[in-house]
Amino acid sequence: MTIEVKHQRLKEIIKERGIIIKDVTLSSNRKSKFYYDIKSIVNEPEGAALIGELMLAQISRIDPKIMSVGGLESGAIAISTAIVCSCYHLRLPNTISGFFVRKNVKTYGLEKMIEGIVKDPVAVVDDVITTGKSALDAVSALQKHGVSNIHIFCVIDREAEENLLERENLQYHSLFRHSDFSDYIGSKISKS
């Protein structure tokens, strides 16, 4: 299956199982009539495999020297794991390690803010970017950890007007944009 076919298949899975038509409050505190439930998709076999391979292909295209992938708990954990597993299954010569950034420092054990293996350059990943706050929190923690070469990737960019990443002049890349699904969502909302 080509990357294009995999991309189209993931788009269909998102339409089938990853778009919930319901009044919700997003993590940005914004109200929405729909929700992108990418966490459910990345936690089942086909979705995890597709997201892992497609994100890995995009990361490799943007910066083939990426050494680590991760982001803020909990959205990035399954995605970074899928990417690391794809790297292993595809038997790539450069292995990529995974990590995640805690929302709060552990108060026991090693008291880490960042768990896993972080090697520069880094790809911060997220399921959905609305304002970009989660990705920005991960970037800030990594910068405090001494990481300077950071790229940002997500499955879906909601294309919100207020985007903290753009305000901070941070570039990010997405597999999909909200506009890829807006007609579909609009038709579903009008029927509900």
C-alpha positions in Angstrom: 0.0 0.0 0.0 1.4 3.4 -1.0 1.7 6.3 1.4 -1.1 8.1 -0.6 -3.4 5.0 -0.2 -2.6 4.8 3.6 -3.3 8.5 3.9 -6.7 8.1 2.3 -7.5 5.0 4.4 -6.7 7.0 7.6 -8.9 9.8 6.4 -11.8 7.3 6.0 -11.2 5.8 9.5 -11.3 9.3 11.0 -14.6 10.0 9.2 -16.0 6.6 10.4 -14.8 6.6 14.0 -12.8 9.7 14.8 -15.3 12.5 14.4 -17.9 12.8 17.1 -20.8 15.1 16.5 -21.6 16.4 20.0 -21.4 19.7 21.9 -18.1 19.6 23.7 -15.6 21.8 25.5 -12.1 21.4 24.1 -8.9 21.5 26.2 -8.5 25.1 25.0 -11.8 25.8 26.8 -13.5 26.5 23.4 -16.9 25.2 22.7 -17.4 23.0 19.6 -20.2 21.0 17.9 -17.8 18.2 17.1 -14.7 16.4 18.5 -11.8 14.7 16.8 -11.3 11.5 18.8 -7.8 10.6 17.5 -6.9 8.9 20.8 -9.4 6.1 20.1 -8.1 5.6 16.6 -4.4 5.5 17.6 -5.3 2.9 20.3 -6.5 0.3 17.8 -4.3 -1.8 15.5 -5.0 -0.4 12.1 -5.2 3.2 13.3 -2.0 2.9 15.2 -0.2 1.4 12.3 -1.4 4.0 9.8 -0.7 7.0 12.1 2.7 5.6 13.0 3.8 5.0 9.4 2.3 8.3 8.1 3.7 10.4 10.9 7.1 8.7 10.5 7.1 9.4 6.7 6.2 13.0 7.3 8.9 13.4 10.0 11.5 11.7 7.8 10.6 14.0 4.9 10.8 17.2 7.0 13.9 16.3 8.9 15.5 12.8 8.4 17.8 13.4 11.3 15.1 13.3 14.0 16.2 11.1 16.9 13.3 11.3 19.3 9.5 11.7 19.2 7.1 12.6 22.0 5.1 15.3 23.5 2.8 16.2 26.4 1.0 13.5 28.2 -1.5 11.9 27.3 -2.2 12.8 23.7 1.4 12.2 22.5 2.1 8.9 24.2 0.2 6.5 21.9 1.3 8.5 18.8 5.0 8.5 19.7 4.8 4.8 20.5 3.2 4.1 17.1 6.0 6.0 15.4 8.7 4.2 17.3 7.1 0.8 16.5 6.8 1.8 12.8 10.5 2.7 12.8 11.3 -0.8 14.2 8.9 -2.7 11.9 10.2 -0.9 8.8 13.8 -1.7 9.9 15.0 1.8 9.3 18.7 2.3 9.8 18.2 5.3 12.1 16.2 4.3 15.2 14.0 6.9 16.8 13.3 6.8 20.6 10.2 8.0 22.4 9.5 10.2 25.3 6.7 12.1 27.0 6.5 15.3 29.0 4.5 15.2 32.2 2.1 18.0 33.0 3.5 18.0 36.5 6.9 16.8 37.8 6.7 13.5 39.7 7.1 13.9 43.4 8.5 10.4 43.9 11.0 8.1 42.3 13.4 10.0 40.0 11.1 13.1 40.0 11.3 13.5 36.2 9.4 16.0 34.1 10.4 14.1 30.9 10.1 10.3 30.7 11.8 8.2 28.1 14.8 9.0 25.8 15.3 12.5 24.4 17.9 12.9 21.7 18.3 16.2 19.7 16.7 16.8 17.1 13.2 16.1 18.4 9.8 15.8 16.9 7.0 17.0 19.3 3.8 15.2 18.3 0.2 15.7 19.2 -3.2 14.3 18.1 -5.0 17.5 17.4 -3.8 21.1 17.5 -6.3 23.8 18.2 -4.4 26.6 19.9 -1.2 24.6 20.2 -0.9 24.9 24.0 -0.1 21.3 24.6 2.7 21.3 21.9 4.0 24.6 23.3 4.1 23.2 26.8 6.1 20.2 25.5 8.4 22.5 23.6 9.0 24.7 26.7 9.9 21.7 28.8 12.3 20.4 26.2 14.0 23.8 25.8 14.5 23.8 29.6 16.0 20.4 29.2 18.5 21.8 26.7 16.9 20.6 23.5 17.1 23.3 20.8 16.2 21.6 17.5 12.5 20.9 17.8 9.9 20.2 15.1 6.1 20.0 15.7 3.8 17.5 14.1 0.1 16.6 14.6 -2.5 14.3 13.1 -5.1 17.1 12.6 -4.7 20.9 12.6 -8.1 22.4 13.6 -7.1 25.6 11.8 -8.2 27.7 14.8 -7.9 31.5 14.5 -5.9 31.8 17.7 -2.9 29.6 17.4 -0.1 30.0 20.0 2.4 28.2 17.8 2.0 30.7 15.1 2.2 33.6 17.6 5.5 32.1 18.8 6.7 31.7 15.2 6.9 27.9 15.6 6.3 25.9 12.4 4.2 22.8 12.6 3.1 20.1 10.2 -0.1 18.1 10.1 -1.3 15.0 8.3 -4.7 16.6 7.9 -6.4 20.0 8.3 -9.9 20.6 9.5 -10.7 21.8 6.0 -10.2 18.2 4.8 -13.2 17.3 6.9 -15.3 20.5 7.2 -17.8 19.6 4.5 -18.3 16.1 6.0 -18.7 17.6 9.5 -21.1 20.3 8.2 -23.3 17.7 6.6 -23.3 15.6 9.8 -24.1 18.6 12.0 -27.0 19.7 9.7 -28.5 16.2 10.0 -28.3 16.1 13.8 
